[in-house]
Amino acid sequence: MGSRGLGVLQQLARGADRLPSGVGLDIHLVDPGESGQGVHSGRQPDHLLTNTLASQLSMFPDGSGPTFTEWAAQAGYRRFGASYHRTDPANGEPIGEHDYLPRSMLGEYLTFVFDRTVARLPSRMRVVHHRSRVLDMEAADGRYVVHTEDGFQITSDAVFLTTGHGRRTPTDDDVAFENFVADHRARNDRLAYLTDPYPVDTLQRIAPGSTVAVQGFGLTAHDVIAALTVGRGGRFEDEGHQMRYVPSGREPRLLMFSRQCLPAAARGVNQKGLTGDYTPHFFTPDAVRDLRRNAETTRGTTQIDFEAEAVPLLLREMGYVHRSTREQRDIAPEQYEFTAEDQAAIAALMDPLGGKEFATLDDFRAFFTAFVTDDLDHAAQGNLSSPVKAATDAIRDMRASLRAAVEFGGLTPASHQAFVSRWVPLMNRISFGPPRRRNYELLALMRAGVVDLAGGPGCRIIPDREAARFAIETPFTDEPAVRHADALVIARLDLFHPETDDSPVTARLLARGLIRPYANGGYRPGGLDITPAGRVIDRTGEPLAGVWALGYPVEGPRYYTYYLPRAGMASRFTVEARDAVDELWQHLHTTLSEEDIDARPDRQPVSLP
């Protein structure tokens, strides 16, 4: 039970007076970890950081409880350089609004929220935590029987699925690489293939001094880098306007690569305050509704083409922000012209490789380091002072518009596929990147010779059977490059596809027909099929009575589900939990009225696993 399950529990607590009179509610939580933490385990290493300013995170967005930062101060945490410890107020420095805190501390905060929520439940609500996993669920006489790994059966009136991130079953490439490792390990005992770096303790199997290819430049890749450097005893020291890495000698050598070999842009210094955001003028939910009306009139469908119809509005919005920031003046939206100069500036942000060729790996490395350095300069200026960071940060503030365009079949199937394959990674790279510190560390590691590039754009990885190592090949124009590695780590999170998820419960729910993959025509972007209120849709297309899904398992019909609420701001996180729990109360009133409680004195309390 992670943050999404915790959000449901909070809504149950807030709506406790809606529980039918004379009825008790047993809330069964099935999770082997600590309550509320989910993937944010309080036991993970402190060098794994949150990707959002701690001051902006709160499980109490209405102000009814402490934000993450306020809790940290109340719990006695203070900052010591780049680390955080509980101590006397006379020691260290106070945590400020610009701190990115360890995810282990976030896990502690979530458990605090859980404990506080449970402590305030009325006596007729009871919480039972099963430290196990769900193996199966079956429908039985209008209720559901949930089977746990340790043999319990929980008969339930309603079920919330908030299972979070999963893992995929092996692909053909996975099988080929795993077979390669098995066949050649005798010749190279450092040979390894890791499809998932979490928990990061699994990276301990990588031997010091070995060469590791890391596929990805996003947030997961930064976790891998941290685990194999700071996690091995290395340390960073400030050195003027840059950092210096002091190795421990226990690190492997890391070779980074991805499809484009572009780094995730650093977050700009936040100048918007805790609740400030940009209000769009062109790419708005109302503008999306206008596009739908036009599509229905001209094409007979409400589905729109993201690239042809929504992207021009998105780029125009970014151009407007870029120009306003560059000129440091307010521009009346109706007077703004998206000039050729503005278009070129935004095109350079969206596609920094456009029109570029690289003769050698050295040429691309020089481009890469200059690109990261320039991006860090813009990040230091801040998200209101740098035209680059203002324009890219505006994407984060246009998520309502993106959701209005994309969710629940809002795009044509082909356009939806283009959105997932091209636009989501692009927006994640330029707008949802790591804290600045991570990219300063990346440059320091490259200067120290611990991290290097495995290749450049268009590289591919193949098993080199003769060398008993992985080979990364890049077709540079003058001098093709080949780099070798002993281990390959896939540093990206899997999308949740029910058909390829390796969870036993997903497979069994599919087999029973209780769930089905979400489909937009012939395209399956991932996720479970649900109603707008989160009710799970079964194989026949009918919403199940009393089953809801929230969070990452519904990334597909919904967009951008992997986040926590912001302090002082309305949040889709909270709205989705509230809508689902509102339907729960209606469901319970209906089913209990039909049963006639007085006629069933042996009736057990309502149960939610």
C-alpha positions in Angstrom: 0.0 0.0 0.0 1.7 3.1 -1.2 0.6 6.7 -1.7 -2.4 5.9 -3.9 -3.8 3.5 -1.3 -3.1 6.0 1.4 -5.1 8.6 -0.6 -8.0 6.2 -0.7 -7.7 5.6 3.1 -7.7 9.4 3.7 -11.0 9.7 1.7 -12.5 6.9 3.6 -11.7 8.6 6.9 -13.0 12.0 5.7 -16.3 10.4 4.6 -16.7 8.1 7.6 -20.1 9.7 8.4 -21.4 8.4 5.1 -21.1 4.8 6.3 -24.6 3.4 6.7 -25.9 3.5 10.3 -25.2 0.4 12.3 -22.6 -0.9 9.9 -18.9 -1.4 10.6 -16.1 -1.2 8.0 -13.1 -3.5 8.0 -10.3 -2.1 5.8 -7.8 -4.8 4.8 -4.5 -3.6 3.5 -2.5 -6.2 1.6 1.2 -5.2 1.2 4.4 -6.8 2.4 6.0 -3.4 3.2 5.4 -0.6 5.6 2.0 1.0 5.5 1.8 4.0 3.2 5.3 3.7 1.8 4.9 1.6 -1.3 8.0 2.2 -3.5 9.2 4.9 -1.2 10.7 2.5 1.3 12.0 4.1 4.5 14.9 1.6 4.3 16.3 2.6 0.9 19.6 4.4 0.7 19.6 8.1 1.4 21.3 9.0 -1.9 18.1 8.2 -3.7 16.3 11.6 -4.0 12.8 12.8 -4.6 12.3 14.4 -8.0 10.1 17.2 -6.6 10.9 19.9 -4.1 10.0 18.6 -0.7 8.2 21.9 0.2 5.8 21.3 -2.7 4.8 17.8 -1.5 1.9 17.2 0.9 -0.6 14.5 1.5 -2.7 17.3 3.1 -3.1 19.7 0.1 -6.0 21.3 1.9 -3.6 22.3 4.8 -5.2 20.0 7.3 -1.8 18.4 8.1 1.9 19.1 7.6 3.7 19.2 4.3 6.7 17.0 3.7 9.1 19.8 4.7 7.0 20.8 7.8 6.9 17.1 8.9 10.7 16.8 8.4 11.3 19.8 10.6 8.9 18.5 13.3 10.6 15.1 13.2 14.0 16.8 13.9 15.7 16.5 10.5 18.4 19.0 9.7 20.6 19.4 6.6 24.4 18.7 6.8 25.8 19.5 3.4 24.1 17.1 1.0 22.7 14.8 3.7 19.9 15.0 6.3 19.8 13.6 9.8 17.7 13.8 13.0 19.5 16.0 15.5 19.4 18.8 18.0 18.1 22.1 16.5 21.5 23.6 17.3 23.2 21.4 14.7 23.1 21.5 11.0 21.0 23.9 8.9 17.2 24.0 8.6 15.6 22.3 5.6 14.5 25.0 3.1 12.0 25.3 0.3 14.6 24.4 -2.3 15.6 21.1 -0.8 15.1 17.7 -2.6 15.0 15.2 0.2 15.8 11.5 0.2 13.0 9.2 -0.8 13.6 7.2 2.5 12.4 10.3 4.3 9.4 10.5 2.0 8.6 6.9 3.1 8.7 8.0 6.7 6.4 10.9 6.0 3.9 8.6 4.3 3.9 6.3 7.3 3.3 9.3 9.5 0.3 10.2 7.4 -0.9 6.6 7.6 -0.6 6.4 11.4 -2.3 9.8 11.8 -5.2 8.8 9.5 -5.7 5.5 11.3 -5.6 7.1 14.7 -8.4 9.4 13.8 -10.8 6.7 12.3 -14.0 6.2 14.2 -14.4 3.1 16.3 -16.6 1.3 13.7 -13.8 1.5 11.1 -11.0 -1.1 11.6 -7.7 -1.4 9.7 -6.0 -4.7 9.3 -2.6 -4.9 7.6 -1.7 -8.2 5.9 2.0 -8.2 5.3 1.7 -10.4 2.2 0.8 -10.1 -1.5 -2.4 -10.8 -3.3 -2.3 -13.9 -5.5 -5.9 -14.0 -6.8 -9.4 -12.5 -6.6 -12.6 -14.1 -7.5 -16.2 -12.9 -7.7 -18.6 -14.6 -5.3 -22.3 -13.8 -4.9 -21.9 -10.1 -5.4 -18.8 -9.9 -3.3 -15.1 -10.7 -3.9 -12.8 -13.2 -2.3 -9.2 -12.0 -2.2 -6.5 -14.7 -1.8 -3.2 -13.7 -0.3 0.2 -15.4 -0.7 0.2 -16.6 2.9 -3.1 -18.4 2.5 -5.6 -15.9 3.8 -9.0 -15.4 2.1 -10.6 -12.0 2.6 -14.2 -11.8 1.6 -14.8 -8.2 0.5 -17.7 -6.0 -0.5 -15.4 -3.7 -2.4 -11.8 -3.7 -3.7 -9.4 -0.9 -4.5 -6.4 -1.8 -6.8 -3.5 0.5 -6.1 -0.6 -1.8 -6.9 1.8 0.8 -8.3 4.7 0.0 -10.5 5.1 -3.5 -11.8 7.5 -5.6 -13.8 7.1 -7.0 -17.3 7.5 -10.6 -18.3 10.7 -11.2 -20.4 10.6 -9.9 -24.0 12.4 -11.7 -26.8 15.4 -9.3 -26.3 15.4 -10.1 -22.6 15.5 -13.8 -23.3 18.3 -13.4 -25.9 20.4 -11.4 -23.5 19.8 -13.7 -20.6 20.8 -16.7 -22.7 23.9 -14.8 -23.8 24.9 -14.2 -20.2 24.2 -17.9 -19.3 26.2 -19.2 -22.2 29.2 -17.0 -21.8 29.4 -16.4 -18.0 32.2 -19.1 -17.7 34.4 -16.9 -19.9 33.5 -13.6 -18.2 32.3 -13.9 -14.6 31.3 -10.2 -14.6 28.8 -10.7 -17.3 25.3 -9.7 -16.1 22.0 -8.5 -17.5 19.6 -6.5 -15.2 16.2 -5.6 -16.6 15.2 -3.7 -13.4 17.6 -1.9 -11.0 15.1 -1.8 -8.1 15.6 -2.4 -5.3 19.1 -0.8 -5.9 20.6 -3.5 -3.6 20.4 -5.8 -6.6 23.2 -3.7 -8.2 25.6 -4.9 -5.5 26.2 -8.0 -7.7 28.2 -5.8 -10.1 31.9 -6.2 -9.4 34.1 -3.2 -8.7 36.2 -2.4 -11.7 33.8 -4.0 -14.2 32.3 -2.0 -17.1 28.6 -1.4 -17.0 26.4 -0.2 -19.8 23.4 1.8 -18.5 20.5 2.2 -20.9 18.7 5.4 -20.1 19.4 9.0 -19.1 16.3 9.6 -17.0 15.6 9.5 -13.3 16.1 5.8 -13.0 19.5 6.1 -14.6 20.5 8.7 -12.0 19.5 6.3 -9.3 21.7 3.6 -10.9 24.6 6.1 -11.1 24.2 7.2 -7.4 24.0 3.5 -6.2 27.2 2.6 -8.1 29.2 5.7 -7.0 28.1 7.3 -3.7 26.5 4.0 -2.8 30.0 2.4 -3.2 31.6 5.0 -0.9 32.5 7.7 -3.3 31.8 11.3 -2.5 31.2 14.7 -4.2 33.0 17.9 -3.2 32.0 21.4 -4.2 34.6 23.1 -6.3 33.6 26.6 -7.2 30.8 26.5 -9.7 31.2 22.8 -10.3 31.7 19.6 -8.4 34.5 17.1 -8.0 34.1 13.4 -7.5 36.4 11.6 -5.1 36.2 7.8 -5.9 36.3 5.1 -3.4 38.0 2.6 -5.7 35.0 0.2 -5.5 33.1 1.7 -8.4 32.6 0.0 -11.8 33.0 2.1 -14.9 29.7 3.3 -16.3 28.9 3.8 -20.0 25.7 5.6 -20.6 23.5 5.4 -23.7 19.9 5.7 -25.0 18.1 5.9 -28.3 19.0 9.6 -28.7 21.8 9.8 -26.0 20.3 13.1 -24.7 20.4 13.8 -21.0 17.3 14.7 -19.0 17.3 18.5 -18.5 17.8 19.7 -15.0 15.0 21.3 -13.0 15.3 25.1 -12.9 15.6 26.8 -9.5 12.0 27.3 -8.4 11.0 31.0 -8.5 7.3 30.4 -8.5 6.9 29.8 -4.8 5.1 26.8 -3.3 1.8 27.2 -5.1 2.7 29.3 -8.1 2.1 28.0 -11.6 1.6 29.3 -15.1 -1.9 29.8 -16.5 -1.9 28.9 -20.2 -3.6 31.2 -22.8 -3.5 29.0 -25.9 -3.3 25.4 -25.0 -6.1 25.2 -22.5 -8.8 22.6 -21.7 -11.3 24.9 -23.3 -9.2 25.1 -26.5 -9.1 21.2 -26.5 -12.9 21.2 -26.3 -13.0 23.5 -29.3 -10.8 21.1 -31.2 -13.2 18.3 -30.4 -16.2 20.2 -31.5 -14.5 21.0 -34.8 -13.4 17.4 -35.3 -17.0 16.2 -34.7 -18.3 18.8 -37.2 -15.7 18.2 -39.9 -14.8 14.5 -39.4 -17.7 13.0 -37.5 -15.5 12.1 -34.5 -14.6 13.8 -31.2 -11.1 12.3 -31.3 -8.3 14.7 -32.3 -4.9 14.4 -33.8 -2.3 15.4 -31.1 0.5 16.3 -33.5 -1.7 18.1 -36.1 -4.1 19.9 -33.7 -2.8 20.1 -30.1 0.9 20.4 -30.7 0.7 23.7 -32.5 -1.1 25.2 -29.5 1.5 23.6 -27.1 4.4 25.0 -29.1 2.7 28.5 -29.4 2.3 28.5 -25.6 5.9 27.7 -25.1 6.9 30.3 -27.6 4.8 32.9 -25.7 6.4 32.1 -22.4 9.9 32.0 -23.9 9.4 35.5 -25.5 7.8 37.0 -22.4 10.6 35.8 -20.2 13.3 36.7 -22.7 12.0 40.3 -23.0 10.9 40.4 -19.3 7.6 41.9 -20.0 3.9 40.9 -20.1 2.6 40.4 -23.6 -1.1 40.5 -24.3 -1.9 37.0 -25.5 -4.1 38.4 -28.4 -1.2 40.4 -29.6 1.4 37.6 -29.5 2.7 36.4 -32.8 4.6 33.1 -32.9 7.4 34.4 -35.0 10.1 32.4 -36.9 12.6 33.4 -34.2 10.3 32.0 -31.5 9.6 28.8 -33.5 13.3 28.2 -33.9 14.0 28.7 -30.2 11.3 26.1 -29.3 12.3 23.7 -32.0 15.9 23.7 -30.5 14.4 22.8 -27.1 12.3 20.0 -28.5 14.9 18.6 -30.8 18.5 19.6 -29.9 19.9 17.1 -32.4 17.9 18.5 -35.3 20.2 18.9 -38.4 23.3 17.8 -36.5 25.8 15.1 -37.4 28.7 13.9 -35.4 31.9 12.6 -37.0 33.2 10.7 -34.0 32.4 9.8 -30.4 34.7 12.6 -29.2 32.7 15.1 -31.2 29.4 13.9 -29.7 31.0 13.9 -26.2 32.0 17.5 -26.6 28.4 18.4 -27.7 27.0 16.4 -24.8 29.0 18.1 -22.1 28.4 21.5 -23.6 24.7 20.8 -23.7 24.6 19.7 -20.1 26.7 22.7 -19.0 24.5 25.2 -20.9 21.3 23.6 -19.5 22.7 23.9 -15.9 23.4 27.6 -16.6 19.7 28.1 -17.5 18.6 26.0 -14.5 20.6 28.2 -12.2 18.8 31.3 -13.6 15.5 29.9 -12.5 12.1 29.0 -14.0 11.0 32.6 -14.2 14.2 34.2 -15.3 15.5 31.7 -17.9 13.5 31.7 -21.1 14.5 28.0 -21.6 13.4 26.9 -18.1 10.3 29.1 -18.1 9.1 27.6 -21.4 9.8 24.0 -20.5 8.5 24.3 -16.9 5.2 25.6 -18.4 4.6 22.1 -19.7 4.3 20.9 -16.1 1.6 23.6 -15.6 -0.3 22.4 -18.8 -1.0 18.9 -17.5 -4.7 19.7 -17.3 -4.7 20.5 -21.0 -2.7 17.4 -21.9 -5.1 15.3 -19.9 -8.1 16.9 -21.6 -6.6 16.1 -24.9 -5.4 12.5 -24.2 -7.5 10.7 -21.6 -10.2 8.1 -22.3 -9.8 8.0 -26.0 -9.4 11.7 -26.6 -6.9 11.1 -29.4 -7.2 9.0 -32.6 -5.5 5.6 -32.1 -2.5 6.5 -34.3 -2.1 9.9 -32.7 -2.3 8.3 -29.2 0.5 5.9 -30.2 2.6 8.9 -31.4 1.9 10.7 -28.1 3.1 7.8 -26.0 6.1 6.8 -28.1 7.4 10.3 -29.0 5.8 13.1 -27.0 5.8 11.6 -23.5 9.5 10.8 -23.5 10.3 14.2 -25.0 8.3 16.2 -22.4 9.7 14.0 -19.6 13.2 14.8 -20.8 12.8 18.6 -21.0 10.3 19.3 -18.3 10.3 16.5 -15.6 14.1 16.0 -15.2 16.2 15.6 -12.1 17.3 18.1 -9.5 20.2 20.3 -10.8 22.6 18.5 -8.4 22.3 15.3 -10.4 23.6 16.8 -13.6 26.5 18.6 -11.8 27.3 15.2 -10.5 27.1 13.6 -13.9 29.7 16.1 -15.3 31.9 15.5 -12.2 31.8 11.8 -12.8 32.7 12.2 -16.5 35.7 14.4 -15.5 36.8 11.7 -13.0 36.6 9.0 -15.7 34.0 7.0 -13.8 31.2 7.8 -16.3 31.4 8.1 -20.1 29.2 7.8 -23.1 28.8 4.4 -24.6 27.9 5.9 -28.0 25.7 8.5 -29.6 22.3 8.9 -31.3 21.3 5.8 -33.2 23.5 3.4 -31.2 22.5 -0.2 -30.7 23.6 -2.9 -28.3 24.4 -6.4 -29.4 26.0 -9.5 -27.7 29.6 -9.9 -28.7 30.1 -13.6 -28.4 33.7 -13.6 -29.3 34.5 -11.1 -26.5 31.9 -12.5 -24.1 30.7 -8.9 -23.5 28.0 -6.5 -24.6 28.9 -4.2 -27.5 27.4 -0.8 -28.1 27.8 0.3 -31.7 27.3 3.8 -33.1 27.5 4.7 -36.8 29.3 8.1 -36.6 30.0 9.7 -40.0 33.8 9.5 -39.9 34.7 6.9 -37.3 32.1 4.4 -36.1 32.4 3.6 -32.4 32.2 0.3 -30.5 32.3 0.2 -26.7 32.2 -3.0 -24.7 30.6 -3.6 -21.3 30.5 -6.6 -18.9 27.0 -5.8 -17.5 23.9 -4.2 -19.0 21.4 -2.4 -16.8 18.1 -1.3 -18.2 17.5 2.0 -16.4 13.9 2.7 -17.2 10.5 1.8 -15.6 8.3 -0.6 -17.4 4.9 0.6 -18.6 2.1 -1.4 -17.1 0.5 -3.7 -19.7 -1.8 -6.3 -18.1 -0.9 -8.9 -20.8 2.8 -8.7 -20.1 2.8 -7.9 -16.3 4.6 -10.5 -14.4 2.3 -10.3 -11.3 0.4 -13.5 -10.6 -2.7 -11.5 -9.6 -2.8 -9.6 -12.9 -2.6 -12.9 -14.9 -5.4 -14.4 -12.8 -7.7 -11.4 -13.0 -7.2 -11.4 -16.8 -7.9 -15.1 -17.0 -11.1 -14.7 -14.9 -12.2 -11.8 -17.1 -12.4 -9.4 -14.1 -10.1 -6.9 -15.9 -9.2 -6.1 -19.4 -6.5 -4.0 -21.1 -7.4 -0.5 -22.0 -7.7 -0.1 -25.8 -8.1 3.0 -27.9 -9.4 1.4 -31.1 -6.6 -1.0 -32.2 -3.9 0.7 -30.0 -3.2 -0.5 -26.5 -1.2 2.1 -24.7 -1.1 0.2 -21.4 -3.2 0.2 -18.2 -6.5 -1.3 -17.1 -9.7 -0.3 -18.7 -11.7 1.9 -16.2 -14.6 4.3 -16.1 -13.8 8.1 -15.5 -14.5 7.5 -11.8 -11.9 4.6 -11.8 -14.3 1.7 -11.7 -12.7 -1.4 -13.4 -14.2 -2.6 -16.6 -14.4 -6.4 -17.1 -13.8 -8.5 -20.2 -17.4 -8.0 -21.4 -17.1 -4.2 -21.3 -19.2 -3.9 -18.1 -18.0 -1.9 -15.1 -17.5 -4.2 -12.1 -19.7 -3.4 -9.1 -17.3 -2.5 -6.3 -13.9 -2.6 -7.8 -11.7 0.5 -8.5 -8.2 1.0 -9.8 -6.0 4.1 -9.2 -2.5 5.2 -10.0 0.1 3.6 -12.3 -2.1 0.5 -13.2 -4.4 3.0 -15.1 -1.7 4.9 -17.0 -3.2 4.5 -20.4 -6.8 5.6 -20.0 -5.3 8.3 -17.8 -2.2 10.4 -18.3 0.6 11.2 -15.7 -0.5 9.2 -12.7 2.9 8.9 -11.0 3.0 11.9 -8.7 2.0 13.1 -5.2 -0.3 16.0 -4.3 1.1 19.6 -4.1 0.8 21.6 -1.0 -2.0 24.2 -1.2 -3.2 23.2 -4.6 -6.1 21.2 -6.0 -4.8 17.8 -7.1 -6.1 15.2 -9.5 -4.5 12.7 -7.0 -7.1 13.7 -4.4 -10.0 14.1 -6.9 -9.5 10.6 -8.3 -9.5 9.1 -4.8 -12.5 11.1 -3.8 -14.5 10.2 -6.9 -13.8 6.5 -6.3 -14.7 6.6 -2.6 -17.9 8.6 -3.4 -18.9 5.7 -5.7 -18.0 3.2 -2.9 -20.5 4.9 -0.5 -23.2 4.8 -3.1 -22.4 1.1 -3.8 -22.6 0.2 -0.1 -25.8 2.0 0.4 -27.3 0.2 -2.5 -26.1 -3.3 -1.6 -26.9 -3.0 2.1 -30.4 -1.7 1.3 -31.0 -4.7 -1.0 -29.7 -7.1 1.7 -31.9 -5.6 4.5 -29.3 -5.5 7.3 -31.9 -6.3 10.0 -32.7 -9.6 8.3 -29.0 -10.5 8.4 -27.9 -10.3 12.0 -24.9 -12.6 11.2 -23.6 -10.1 8.5 -19.9 -9.4 8.8 -18.6 -5.8 8.6 -18.1 -4.4 5.2 -14.5 -5.3 4.0 -12.1 -3.5 1.7 -8.8 -5.3 0.8 
